[in-house]
């Protein structure tokens, strides 16, 4: 179909244009709050964190980049530990938007920007999703709520720091909220 129409394939998280576009979330965050100590974003394939790392390095070079990853889809964490990209993991997580394996270009960005990846259990993510709804009346998908779950699970890593949190994604089926079933 692509050849017949002349369409260009745009990969959802390894294309440089997508990474740059996703980095605009960090730009908006930093413009709104000033330079944070830490910028926290979810990670699946790595496009959002890669773009976040690039933008943050430019606008707030002293800020640390932290990524929240589901324990059941922790290929980025495992890749950083091994020093090479892990591409064989079969993701098993409620965070459907984070099931993509870390892209090669994104893995390079994680290493270049010393991104720290924190693993989070699905139960913690669901609790954070519910907390965001109860306290802020913000309904986000699990793939986004994982950022708050990471803060709650790893409190000492964030204590006393100015933390900018990227909440992204509103793909939520109201009839299938995870705390109802």
N, C-alpha and C positions, 0 to 999 in steps of 0.2 A: 504494500500500500504506500509506503514512504517513497519508494522509487517512482511509482506511478504519479504521485501528486507533487513530488519535489519537496515534501515536508522535511524538516530537520528534527532529528531526535534530540530532545532536551531531557537529560537524565534528572530525576527528581531530587538528587542530593549530591551528585559529583560534578555537575556542570558548573563551571566558574561563574556563569551568569546567575544561576540559582543561589550559589553560595553568597555571591555579592548581594543579591536581593534579600536573602535571609539575614545578612549582616546589618541591614537597615534597622532591624528591631533593636539591636544594641546601640546604634546611633541615636535612635529616638529615646531610649532609656537614659543614656549618658547625657543627652541634651536636657532631659527633664530633671534629672537628679544631681547632675554634676558627676565628678569622678568618684566611682565607688571603689571600695577595697576589693570586692569580689563581684564578678558577674556570673550568675548561675543560669544554665539553660539545660533543657532535656537533650538527650542524645540517642539517636537510632543510627541512621546512616551517616550522620555527622555534618550535614550541610549547614544546619542552624548553628551548631557550635563552631564550625570552621569559620563561617561568616562573622559570628560573634567575636571570635578570637582576633580576626583581622581588624575589625572595626575598633575593638577595645584597645588593641595594641597602638592604634593610631591616636585615639581620643583620650585614653586613660592608661598610658603605658605601665603604670605601677599596679594596676588592678590585676588580680589573679582570675583566671577563667576556671570555673568548675562546671562539670557536666554531671547530670543525674541520669543513671542508666538502670533499667530493670535487672534484677538479679537473674531472671530467666532469659535475658537477652544481653548478657554482659560481654559481648565480643570486643567492644572498645577497651574495656577494663583489662580483659585478658590479653589483648593485642599490646597494650602499653606495657604490661608486665613481662610479656615474652620478647618484646622488642621487634616483633613482626606481626603483620596483619593476620588475624584469625578469621578464616572465611568458611569454616565448616560447622559452626554452631547452628542449631535449629532453634530459633527463638520460641519461647513459651512464656507469654506475658499478657496481661490484660491491656497493656499499653500498645494497642495495635499500630499506632503511628511510630513506634520505636522498634518495630520488628526488623527493619532493614539492617543488614550488616554494614559495618563501617566501610566506607569507600576508601580506596587506596589514597586518593588525593586528600581526603579528609583525615585519614590516619596520619599522613605527613603533616597536616596542619596542627593536629593535636600535639604531636611531638615538637614541632617548631615553636609552638606557643606554650609549651609546658602545661597543657590542660590536665587537670586532676579529675578523674572520673570516680564518682561515688556510686556504689550499687545500692539499690533500694528494692525491698520486697513489695510485691503487689498489694498485700494487705495494708501496708503503710501508705501506699499510693492511694488506695481507695479511701482510707481514713482521711487523708489530706484533701482529696476531692470533695468529700462530704463537708469537711471543715471549711473549705473555701465557700461552699454554698451556704452553710449555716451562718457563718460570721460575716462574709462579704457580699453574699447574694450574687456570687460569680460562679457560673456553671462552666467548668472546663473539663475537657476529656482527661482520662487518666494519663495520657502521654504528656500532658502539661502539668497536672497536679503532682507529678513525680518531683518537681522542683521543690515544692513546699515539703513534701515527704522527706526529701534529702536533708533539708534544714532541720526538720524535727528529729530525724534519726541521728544526725551528726551535729548536734547543737554546739558542741565545743569547737568545731571547725569554723563556726560562723559567729561565735560569741564576741561581742564588742565591735564587730565589723559593719561597715556600711555595705549592705548586700543589694545588688540590683538583680531582680529575678525576672526572667522572661517567661511569661505565661502565654502559651500559644495554643490555639486549637479549641474549637467549639463543637467538634463532631460528637455529639452526645445524643443517644437515643433515650428520650425521657421515659419510654416504656421499659427500658432495660437498665436503669441505674444500678450499678453494682451493689449498692448497699440494700437494695430492695429484695434481691433474690437470694 
